[in-house]
Amino acid sequence: GLNEKIFTINELFGGDQGAFDMAIASLNGAGNFENAKNYLIGEVAGKFGWTKRGKKKKAKNFIKLVRRRYS
C-alpha cells in the first residue's frame, strides 16, 4: 500500500523517491530473482546502508517482496 511505499522510501532509500523509482525500474527489468538480488546487493544495499542494525529487518522484508515478484 501507499503507507508501506512511503515507509520503504524513507527507511531504505533515505527519502529519495527518485532512487526508489530507479531501483523499482531496474528490478522490473531484472528478469529473475538472482539478477534482482545481485542488483540490490551491488547497487542499492551498500549505498543506502541496508546492513545497519536499524535497517536489516526492513531490508529483508523488501527483499522478500522482490523474491515473491519472481515466484
ZAKERO-865251 format. One record per residue: x, y, z of N, C-alpha, C in turn; residue number from 0; residue in one letter. Coordinates in pm, 1 decimal, padded with zeros to 6 digits. Example, Ala and Ser with C-alpha at 12.3 -4.5 7.8 and 13.67 -1.06 7.14 Angstrom:
BEGIN
+----------+----------+----------+----------+----------+----------+----------+----------+----------+-----+------+
|     n_c1 |     n_c2 |     n_c3 |    ca_c1 |    ca_c2 |    ca_c3 |     c_c1 |     c_c2 |     c_c3 | seq | type |
+----------+----------+----------+----------+----------+----------+----------+----------+----------+-----+------+
|  01319.0 | -00569.0 |  00780.0 |  01230.0 | -00450.0 |  00780.0 |  01320.0 | -00330.0 |  00780.0 |   0 |    A |
|  01285.0 | -00225.0 |  00708.0 |  01367.0 | -00106.0 |  00714.0 |  01290.0 |  00003.0 |  00787.0 |   1 |    S |
+----------+----------+----------+----------+----------+----------+----------+----------+----------+-----+------+
//
This chain:
BEGIN
+----------+----------+----------+----------+----------+----------+----------+----------+----------+-----+------+
|     n_c1 |     n_c2 |     n_c3 |    ca_c1 |    ca_c2 |    ca_c3 |     c_c1 |     c_c2 |     c_c3 | seq | type |
+----------+----------+----------+----------+----------+----------+----------+----------+----------+-----+------+
|  00079.9 | -00118.0 |  00000.0 |  00000.0 |  00000.0 |  00000.0 |  00085.2 |  00125.8 |  00000.0 |   0 |    G |
|  00019.3 |  00236.4 | -00002.9 |  00086.7 |  00365.7 | -00008.4 |  00171.2 |  00392.2 |  00115.7 |   1 |    L |
|  00117.4 |  00359.4 |  00233.3 |  00194.6 |  00381.4 |  00355.7 |  00322.0 |  00298.1 |  00356.0 |   2 |    N |
|  00311.8 |  00174.6 |  00312.5 |  00428.4 |  00086.3 |  00306.0 |  00531.7 |  00141.4 |  00208.3 |   3 |    E |
|  00486.2 |  00192.5 |  00096.3 |  00576.4 |  00250.3 | -00003.4 |  00650.3 |  00370.6 |  00054.9 |   4 |    K |
|  00577.7 |  00458.6 |  00119.8 |  00640.3 |  00577.2 |  00179.7 |  00740.0 |  00535.6 |  00287.4 |   5 |    I |
|  00702.3 |  00439.8 |  00369.7 |  00791.4 |  00390.0 |  00474.3 |  00917.7 |  00330.1 |  00413.2 |   6 |    F |
|  00902.5 |  00252.9 |  00306.5 |  01017.1 |  00191.8 |  00239.5 |  01109.3 |  00299.1 |  00181.4 |   7 |    T |
|  01052.5 |  00397.2 |  00116.9 |  01133.6 |  00506.0 |  00059.3 |  01210.2 |  00576.8 |  00169.7 |   8 |    I |
|  01142.7 |  00608.1 |  00278.7 |  01208.4 |  00678.9 |  00387.9 |  01313.2 |  00593.9 |  00458.2 |   9 |    N |
|  01280.9 |  00470.0 |  00486.1 |  01370.4 |  00384.0 |  00562.9 |  01485.7 |  00326.4 |  00480.3 |  10 |    E |
|  01456.6 |  00279.8 |  00360.0 |  01558.2 |  00208.6 |  00282.4 |  01625.3 |  00293.0 |  00174.4 |  11 |    L |
|  01563.9 |  00402.2 |  00135.5 |  01618.8 |  00484.6 |  00028.2 |  01645.7 |  00628.2 |  00073.7 |  12 |    F |
|  01654.5 |  00648.1 |  00203.7 |  01688.0 |  00778.2 |  00258.0 |  01593.0 |  00889.1 |  00217.2 |  13 |    G |
|  01468.1 |  00852.8 |  00187.8 |  01369.3 |  00951.0 |  00146.1 |  01381.2 |  00994.3 |  00001.5 |  14 |    G |
|  01465.5 |  00927.0 | -00075.1 |  01491.4 |  00963.8 | -00214.7 |  01395.9 |  00889.2 | -00308.3 |  15 |    D |
|  01287.3 |  00955.9 | -00344.8 |  01186.1 |  00896.3 | -00433.3 |  01246.9 |  00855.2 | -00566.8 |  16 |    Q |
|  01336.3 |  00936.6 | -00621.3 |  01399.4 |  00905.5 | -00748.9 |  01482.0 |  00778.7 | -00743.4 |  17 |    G |
|  01555.8 |  00760.4 | -00634.8 |  01636.4 |  00638.4 | -00618.3 |  01545.5 |  00516.2 | -00607.0 |  18 |    A |
|  01435.7 |  00531.1 | -00535.5 |  01339.6 |  00421.4 | -00524.0 |  01281.6 |  00386.1 | -00660.4 |  19 |    F |
|  01238.3 |  00487.5 | -00734.4 |  01180.7 |  00463.9 | -00866.9 |  01279.9 |  00396.3 | -00960.8 |  20 |    D |
|  01405.4 |  00440.8 | -00956.2 |  01508.2 |  00381.5 | -01040.3 |  01533.1 |  00235.3 | -01001.0 |  21 |    M |
|  01533.4 |  00208.6 | -00870.1 |  01552.9 |  00071.1 | -00823.5 |  01437.4 | -00018.0 | -00868.7 |  22 |    A |
|  01315.9 |  00030.5 | -00857.2 |  01199.5 | -00048.6 | -00899.5 |  01206.0 | -00076.0 | -01049.6 |  23 |    I |
|  01242.9 |  00023.6 | -01127.5 |  01255.8 |  00003.8 | -01272.5 |  01361.7 | -00101.6 | -01302.8 |  24 |    A |
|  01473.8 | -00095.6 | -01233.7 |  01579.8 | -00194.4 | -01254.7 |  01535.1 | -00333.2 | -01211.8 |  25 |    S |
|  01464.6 | -00341.2 | -01099.4 |  01414.5 | -00470.6 | -01052.8 |  01313.5 | -00528.5 | -01149.5 |  26 |    L |
|  01227.5 | -00445.0 | -01204.8 |  01129.0 | -00492.5 | -01301.6 |  01194.6 | -00544.7 | -01428.8 |  27 |    N |
|  01310.9 | -00492.9 | -01462.4 |  01381.8 | -00537.6 | -01581.2 |  01483.8 | -00646.9 | -01556.0 |  28 |    G |
|  01493.9 | -00691.9 | -01431.3 |  01598.1 | -00788.5 | -01395.1 |  01576.5 | -00926.2 | -01456.6 |  29 |    A |
|  01452.6 | -00964.3 | -01480.1 |  01425.6 | -01092.7 | -01544.5 |  01408.8 | -01209.7 | -01450.4 |  30 |    G |
|  01483.5 | -01213.1 | -01340.8 |  01471.1 | -01320.3 | -01242.3 |  01522.3 | -01272.2 | -01107.3 |  31 |    N |
|  01493.7 | -01350.6 | -01004.2 |  01529.1 | -01308.1 | -00869.5 |  01679.7 | -01296.5 | -00850.7 |  32 |    F |
|  01754.9 | -01386.1 | -00908.7 |  01901.2 | -01382.7 | -00892.1 |  01958.9 | -01250.9 | -00943.7 |  33 |    E |
|  01915.1 | -01207.5 | -01060.8 |  01960.5 | -01079.2 | -01115.3 |  01914.3 | -00962.7 | -01027.6 |  34 |    N |
|  01790.8 | -00972.1 | -00979.6 |  01737.3 | -00866.6 | -00893.0 |  01817.1 | -00858.3 | -00763.2 |  35 |    A |
|  01847.0 | -00973.3 | -00705.1 |  01924.4 | -00977.6 | -00581.0 |  02064.2 | -00920.4 | -00602.4 |  36 |    K |
|  02127.7 | -00957.1 | -00711.8 |  02260.6 | -00905.1 | -00742.1 |  02258.5 | -00753.8 | -00760.2 |  37 |    N |
|  02153.3 | -00702.2 | -00822.5 |  02138.7 | -00558.0 | -00837.5 |  02126.9 | -00491.5 | -00700.8 |  38 |    Y |
|  02039.5 | -00545.7 | -00616.8 |  02020.3 | -00486.8 | -00484.5 |  02149.6 | -00487.3 | -00403.1 |  39 |    L |
|  02220.7 | -00598.4 | -00406.7 |  02345.4 | -00608.9 | -00330.9 |  02451.5 | -00514.9 | -00387.7 |  40 |    I |
|  02464.4 | -00513.4 | -00519.1 |  02570.5 | -00436.1 | -00582.2 |  02545.9 | -00287.5 | -00593.5 |  41 |    G |
|  02420.6 | -00248.8 | -00607.0 |  02390.9 | -00108.9 | -00637.2 |  02313.2 | -00033.4 | -00529.6 |  42 |    E |
|  02241.1 | -00103.6 | -00445.0 |  02149.2 | -00034.7 | -00355.1 |  02185.2 | -00051.9 | -00207.3 |  43 |    V |
|  02204.0 | -00175.0 | -00164.1 |  02221.2 | -00204.0 | -00020.9 |  02336.4 | -00125.6 |  00041.8 |  44 |    A |
|  02450.5 | -00124.4 | -00022.0 |  02565.3 | -00052.3 |  00033.2 |  02546.7 |  00097.7 |  00030.8 |  45 |    G |
|  02491.1 |  00147.1 | -00076.6 |  02470.9 |  00290.9 | -00092.9 |  02379.4 |  00348.2 |  00015.1 |  46 |    K |
|  02277.0 |  00271.0 |  00052.2 |  02179.6 |  00319.4 |  00149.1 |  02192.9 |  00253.7 |  00286.7 |  47 |    F |
|  02301.0 |  00179.6 |  00309.3 |  02329.4 |  00124.3 |  00441.4 |  02231.1 |  00021.3 |  00492.8 |  48 |    G |
|  02187.5 | -00068.1 |  00405.3 |  02088.9 | -00168.8 |  00444.9 |  02141.3 | -00268.4 |  00547.3 |  49 |    W |
|  02271.3 | -00276.8 |  00565.0 |  02325.5 | -00372.5 |  00661.1 |  02333.2 | -00314.3 |  00801.9 |  50 |    T |
|  02299.1 | -00188.5 |  00817.5 |  02298.8 | -00127.0 |  00950.3 |  02187.6 | -00188.2 |  01034.1 |  51 |    K |
|  02212.2 | -00192.2 |  01161.4 |  02122.0 | -00259.1 |  01254.6 |  01975.3 | -00218.6 |  01239.0 |  52 |    R |
|  01947.9 | -00093.4 |  01228.9 |  01810.2 | -00046.8 |  01221.3 |  01741.2 | -00071.2 |  01089.1 |  53 |    G |
|  01816.7 | -00109.7 |  00985.8 |  01757.5 | -00127.7 |  00853.0 |  01749.8 | -00272.9 |  00808.4 |  54 |    K |
|  01818.5 | -00361.5 |  00875.8 |  01826.3 | -00501.1 |  00831.8 |  01689.6 | -00566.7 |  00816.1 |  55 |    K |
|  01603.5 | -00551.6 |  00916.3 |  01473.8 | -00618.6 |  00912.1 |  01388.7 | -00565.3 |  00797.4 |  56 |    K |
|  01385.5 | -00433.8 |  00780.3 |  01308.9 | -00373.5 |  00671.4 |  01365.2 | -00417.6 |  00536.2 |  57 |    K |
|  01498.5 | -00422.7 |  00525.1 |  01561.5 | -00466.3 |  00400.1 |  01525.3 | -00611.6 |  00368.8 |  58 |    A |
|  01526.5 | -00697.5 |  00469.1 |  01488.7 | -00837.6 |  00447.8 |  01344.8 | -00848.2 |  00398.8 |  59 |    K |
|  01256.0 | -00769.2 |  00458.0 |  01116.5 | -00771.6 |  00415.0 |  01102.0 | -00723.0 |  00270.5 |  60 |    N |
|  01176.9 | -00620.3 |  00234.0 |  01173.0 | -00570.1 |  00096.6 |  01222.9 | -00676.7 | -00000.2 |  61 |    F |
|  01330.8 | -00744.4 |  00035.7 |  01386.6 | -00849.8 | -00049.3 |  01286.8 | -00965.1 | -00062.7 |  62 |    I |
|  01214.1 | -00995.4 |  00043.4 |  01110.2 | -01099.7 |  00035.7 |  01003.2 | -01060.8 | -00066.3 |  63 |    K |
|  00965.8 | -00933.4 | -00068.2 |  00867.7 | -00886.3 | -00167.7 |  00922.4 | -00901.4 | -00309.8 |  64 |    L |
|  01049.2 | -00870.6 | -00326.5 |  01112.7 | -00885.5 | -00457.9 |  01113.9 | -01032.0 | -00498.1 |  65 |    V |
|  01147.5 | -01120.0 | -00403.6 |  01150.1 | -01264.1 | -00431.5 |  01011.1 | -01311.6 | -00473.4 |  66 |    R |
|  00906.8 | -01265.5 | -00403.9 |  00769.0 | -01303.9 | -00438.5 |  00731.9 | -01260.0 | -00579.4 |  67 |    R |
|  00783.4 | -01146.1 | -00620.7 |  00754.1 | -01094.8 | -00754.1 |  00801.9 | -01192.3 | -00861.9 |  68 |    R |
|  00908.7 | -01267.1 | -00834.2 |  00963.8 | -01359.9 | -00931.6 |  00922.2 | -01504.5 | -00907.2 |  69 |    Y |
|  00838.7 | -01529.3 | -00808.8 |  00794.8 | -01667.3 | -00779.8 |  00677.5 | -01706.5 | -00865.4 |  70 |    S |
+----------+----------+----------+----------+----------+----------+----------+----------+----------+-----+------+
//
